[in-house]
Amino acid sequence: MDGIAKPVIAIVDDDRRVRESLESLIESAGFTARVFSLAEDFLQGGLMAGTSCLITDVRMPGMGGLDLQRRVRLERPELPVIFITGHHEDEVERCALAQGAAFFIYKPFDAGELLGAIMAANSERAKLAGKSKKPVLLKIAPDLSFRQIDSVLQVIAEFGLNGIVATNTTLARPDSFANCPEAGGLSGRPLQRRATQIIRYISGATAGKLPIIGVGGIHDAESAGEKMDAGATLVQVYTGMIYGGPFFAHELAVALAERQRR
Ligand SMILES: Cc1cc2nc3c(=O)[nH]c(=O)nc-3n(C[C@H](O)[C@H](O)[C@H](O)COP(=O)(O)O)c2cc1C
């Protein structure tokens, strides 16, 4: 999964908190995010040709969102542009939509609203390009409660996402890591049990209908098989590969196929 080229979504907003939260949301929805604090930086960054969708603020120092949209239209008229703004200005909204904006969203917005806009822009792009839609999977943290996972599953169903990746690294410090002072996400074996628990929960909650990519602490065929037994459709490895080396994925695939035949 990590090696597949993901659609790039560019974010232009002068508010650092908005940039950071959008970047994290967009990355967790399976896209690659590229953030810019100024419209000029996006235009001069040489990224326009490879961008699948542009999300921009309206009011920014230097060039504003409407001028940015005009510049983008000259080079990439088919590029979906989504506006986000904290100011209610009907005239600006009318103008952006008349210039072909895909969506005009007011801050604060919730994750579902933005995800819906991105999915719709992505479908529109596929239709214009005459290609099939890119599958979009949402990756979740293992630190969510089952109740929170239920709301994620609702969002996935509502927006027709194609699957879920469970799980990312954990912020918890389980077992012998209880007193570990370092900040950041923990991967590998300490995550194995919780990730499997979450996969089993999702599989049960969706009656096995939602494709699940199981990840977290897979280090051999048994731990990969544990994820499959819990309901995973595919498995992904990260830390196992770091410790196991470049042939780990091949050896694991062979051993897992053998295990599943038994
Ligand atoms: C150094 C590092 C960087 C990671 N970067 C990403 C990332 O950019 N996107 C992502 O979805 N997951 C990322 N992950 C999470 C892994 O893909 C994986 O979900 C997690 O590490 C659990 O699997 P593991 O126990 O096999 O490592 C990263 C993990 C590590 C350790």
The ligand as an SDF file (V2000), in Angstrom:
LIG
                    3D

 31 33  0  0  0  0  0  0  0  0999 V2000
    8.3500    5.3840   10.7420 C   0  0  0  0  0  0  0  0  0  0  0  0
    6.9190    5.1120   10.3580 C   0  0  0  0  0  0  0  0  0  0  0  0
    6.3160    5.9100    9.4040 C   0  0  0  0  0  0  0  0  0  0  0  0
    4.9750    5.6760    9.0310 C   0  0  0  0  0  0  0  0  0  0  0  0
    4.3940    6.4720    8.0770 N   0  0  0  0  0  0  0  0  0  0  0  0
    3.1220    6.2400    7.6980 C   0  0  0  0  0  0  0  0  0  0  0  0
    2.5030    7.0300    6.6790 C   0  0  0  0  0  0  0  0  0  0  0  0
    3.0980    7.9470    6.1230 O   0  0  0  0  0  0  0  0  0  0  0  0
    1.2180    6.7700    6.3430 N   0  0  0  0  0  0  0  0  0  0  0  0
    0.5300    5.7590    6.9560 C   0  0  0  0  0  0  0  0  0  0  0  0
   -0.6300    5.5360    6.6080 O   0  0  0  0  0  0  0  0  0  0  0  0
    1.0840    4.9970    7.9180 N   0  0  0  0  0  0  0  0  0  0  0  0
    2.3600    5.1970    8.2990 C   0  0  0  0  0  0  0  0  0  0  0  0
    2.9410    4.4220    9.2760 N   0  0  0  0  0  0  0  0  0  0  0  0
    2.1410    3.3730    9.9330 C   0  0  0  0  0  0  0  0  0  0  0  0
    2.4120    1.9930    9.3160 C   0  0  0  0  0  0  0  0  0  0  0  0
    2.0070    1.9740    7.9420 O   0  0  0  0  0  0  0  0  0  0  0  0
    1.6480    0.9010   10.0660 C   0  0  0  0  0  0  0  0  0  0  0  0
    0.2570    1.1630    9.9840 O   0  0  0  0  0  0  0  0  0  0  0  0
    2.0320    0.8090   11.5330 C   0  0  0  0  0  0  0  0  0  0  0  0
    3.4210    0.9950   11.7010 O   0  0  0  0  0  0  0  0  0  0  0  0
    1.6360   -0.5320   12.1230 C   0  0  0  0  0  0  0  0  0  0  0  0
    2.1980   -1.6010   11.3950 O   0  0  0  0  0  0  0  0  0  0  0  0
    3.5720   -2.3410   11.8150 P   0  0  0  0  0  0  0  0  0  0  0  0
    3.4050   -2.8500   13.2170 O   0  0  0  0  0  0  0  0  0  0  0  0
    3.7300   -3.4320   10.7840 O   0  0  0  0  0  0  0  0  0  0  0  0
    4.6640   -1.3310   11.7190 O   0  0  0  0  0  0  0  0  0  0  0  0
    4.2520    4.6230    9.6520 C   0  0  0  0  0  0  0  0  0  0  0  0
    4.8870    3.8360   10.6210 C   0  0  0  0  0  0  0  0  0  0  0  0
    6.2090    4.0640   10.9880 C   0  0  0  0  0  0  0  0  0  0  0  0
    6.8500    3.1870   12.0450 C   0  0  0  0  0  0  0  0  0  0  0  0
  1  2  1  0
  2  3  1  0
  2 30  2  0
  3  4  2  0
  4  5  1  0
  4 28  1  0
  5  6  2  0
  6  7  1  0
  6 13  1  0
  7  8  2  0
  7  9  1  0
  9 10  1  0
 10 11  2  0
 10 12  1  0
 12 13  2  0
 13 14  1  0
 14 15  1  0
 14 28  1  0
 15 16  1  0
 16 17  1  0
 16 18  1  0
 18 19  1  0
 18 20  1  0
 20 21  1  0
 20 22  1  0
 22 23  1  0
 23 24  1  0
 24 25  2  0
 24 26  1  0
 24 27  1  0
 28 29  2  0
 29 30  1  0
 30 31  1  0
M  END
$$$$
